Each structure stands twice: as structure tokens, then as C-alpha cells.
Amino acid sequence: MFPYDEASWSAVDGAMFMGWGGSLPGIATFVAAAICVAVLIYGQRTEKAKTAQYDK
């Protein structure tokens, strides 16, 4: 549902997404960054273990 009296995008003058003005965007960004770091650490560990097999 459009939150204005007229159903036109010209009435929109700012950001329109859930959580605007609260802490949700910051929390979501932190969670996404934490997941990215965890994937990078996990990938580095598994690649290191795989290459250790061939360095003998």
C-alpha cells in the first residue's frame, strides 16, 4: 500500500524502506558484515588445510 494520499512516485521525498530512522539498518549491516567475515575465515582455513596436503 502506498503511504501517501496520491499514488505517485513524485510524492516521495526521502528513503522508503522498513526500519528507516531506527536501528534496523545498522543492525542488518553489522550482521551482514559478520557473516562475510565468518565466510572469509572459514574459507581461508579450509584452503590452508587443502594446500597443506600438497606441501609435504
N, C-alpha and C positions, 0 to 999 in steps of 0.2 A: 504494500500500500504506500502510496506517495504521501509524505508527511506535510504537504503544503496544500493551500486552497486550490491552486491551479496545477494541473498535471503537465508541467512543462519543466525541462531541464534549465531553462533560463532563470527560474526562480531559485535555483541552488546557488548559494554564495560561499560555501565552505566545504570542508570534508564531510563526507557522508558514509560512515561505516559504524558498526556497533562498537561501543566502547570508547568513542571519541570523547575526550575530556576527562577520562578516568585513568586508571592504572592498567587496564587491559592491554593496550598496545605495548607498553613497556614489559609487562609480564610475558606476553606472547613472543616478543623479540628475545628476551632472555632465555626462554625455553627453547626457541629455535637455535640460538647460538650454542646453548649447552648440548643440544643434540648433535650439532655439527662438530663440535669439539670431541664429543664422545665417539663419533664415527671416525674421525681422523685418528684418534688414539688407537682405537680398535684396529683400523686398517694398517697403521704403522706396525703394531705388534704382530699381526698375522703375516705381513710381508717380511718382517725381520725373521720370523720363525721359518718361513718358507726359504728364504735365501740362506739361512744358516745351514740348511741341509746340503747345499751345494758348495759351501766354503770349506768343507772338511779336507 
